[in-house]
Amino acid sequence: MTIISVSLSDEYTEELDIIQETYNLKGRSEAIRASISSAMGEIKELDKMEGIIEGVLIIVRSHHEDPWMMQIQGRYQDHIKTQMHSHLQNHKCLEVMVVSCDAPVLKDILSEIRAQGKADYVKFVRG
């Protein structure tokens, strides 16, 4: 087994401890392994998608005044069938989009959103 060193902010350390406690894991290393497995499961699920994909994209983000999400939506407007924007507590926003597109386009949309590093939550639910 390879040993690696990871630096985490206090917020990520607290979240890692919540993962450990919630899943009744023996230590932080197991919590990190569980988190990696979860992320890999999502990646593998996306990799299996082909053809026209329809579903709901859910995003929670901060900083309503930052235009990054609107720019992404503009680039993919032909694939967004319905969009809802709602203001949440603590200056956060909820974006819910019904999308219909080829699988590679969906992967591009998700990649662009995650690459910004500004979304607190990103989830695609296939219809």
C-alpha positions in Angstrom: 0.0 0.0 0.0 1.3 3.4 -0.9 1.5 6.1 1.7 0.8 9.7 0.6 0.7 13.0 2.4 -2.3 15.3 1.9 -2.8 18.8 3.1 -6.5 19.6 3.9 -8.1 22.8 5.1 -9.9 22.8 8.4 -13.3 22.6 6.5 -12.2 19.5 4.5 -10.8 17.9 7.7 -14.1 18.4 9.4 -16.0 17.0 6.4 -13.6 14.0 6.3 -14.4 13.3 9.9 -18.1 13.5 9.2 -17.7 11.0 6.4 -15.7 8.7 8.8 -18.4 9.0 11.4 -21.4 8.7 9.1 -20.1 5.5 7.4 -18.6 4.1 10.7 -15.1 3.9 9.2 -12.1 3.1 11.4 -10.0 6.1 10.4 -9.4 9.0 8.1 -7.5 6.8 5.6 -10.7 4.6 5.2 -12.7 7.8 4.8 -10.4 9.0 2.0 -10.6 5.6 0.3 -14.4 5.6 0.5 -14.4 9.1 -1.0 -12.2 8.1 -3.9 -14.4 5.0 -4.5 -17.5 7.2 -4.6 -15.9 9.7 -7.0 -14.6 6.8 -9.2 -18.1 5.3 -9.3 -19.5 8.6 -10.6 -16.7 8.8 -13.2 -17.3 5.2 -14.4 -21.1 5.9 -14.6 -20.4 8.9 -16.8 -17.9 6.9 -19.0 -20.6 4.3 -19.7 -23.1 6.9 -21.0 -23.5 7.0 -24.7 -26.1 8.4 -27.2 -28.6 11.0 -26.2 -28.7 11.5 -22.5 -31.6 13.2 -20.7 -31.8 14.1 -17.0 -31.6 16.8 -14.3 -28.4 18.7 -13.4 -28.4 20.1 -9.9 -25.8 22.6 -8.8 -25.4 24.6 -5.6 -23.0 27.4 -5.8 -21.9 30.6 -4.0 -21.5 34.1 -5.2 -24.6 35.0 -7.2 -22.9 37.9 -8.7 -20.1 35.8 -10.3 -21.2 35.2 -14.0 -19.3 31.9 -14.5 -22.5 29.7 -14.4 -24.4 31.9 -16.8 -21.5 31.7 -19.2 -21.5 27.9 -19.1 -25.3 27.9 -19.5 -25.0 30.2 -22.5 -22.5 27.9 -24.2 -24.8 24.9 -23.8 -28.2 26.7 -24.2 -29.3 24.4 -27.0 -29.0 21.4 -24.7 -30.8 23.0 -21.7 -34.5 22.4 -22.0 -35.6 24.0 -18.7 -33.6 26.0 -16.1 -34.5 27.2 -12.6 -32.4 29.5 -10.4 -33.2 30.0 -6.8 -31.6 32.0 -4.0 -30.7 30.0 -0.9 -29.4 31.0 2.5 -25.9 32.2 3.0 -25.7 33.8 -0.4 -25.8 30.5 -2.2 -27.8 29.7 -5.4 -29.5 26.5 -6.6 -29.4 25.8 -10.3 -31.6 23.0 -11.6 -31.5 22.3 -15.3 -33.2 19.7 -17.5 -30.7 18.7 -20.1 -30.9 16.6 -23.3 -27.7 16.1 -25.2 -25.2 13.6 -26.5 -23.1 12.0 -23.8 -19.9 13.8 -24.8 -21.6 17.1 -24.4 -22.9 16.2 -21.0 -19.4 15.2 -20.0 -18.1 18.6 -21.3 -20.8 20.5 -19.3 -19.9 18.7 -16.1 -16.2 19.1 -16.7 -16.5 22.8 -17.2 -18.6 23.2 -14.0 -16.2 21.2 -11.9 -13.1 22.9 -13.4 -14.3 26.3 -12.1 -14.0 25.0 -8.6 -16.9 27.2 -7.5 -19.7 24.7 -7.1 -20.4 23.3 -3.7 -22.5 20.5 -5.1 -22.9 19.0 -8.6 -25.1 16.1 -9.4 -26.5 14.7 -12.6 -29.6 12.5 -12.3 -30.3 10.5 -15.4 -33.9 10.4 -16.5 
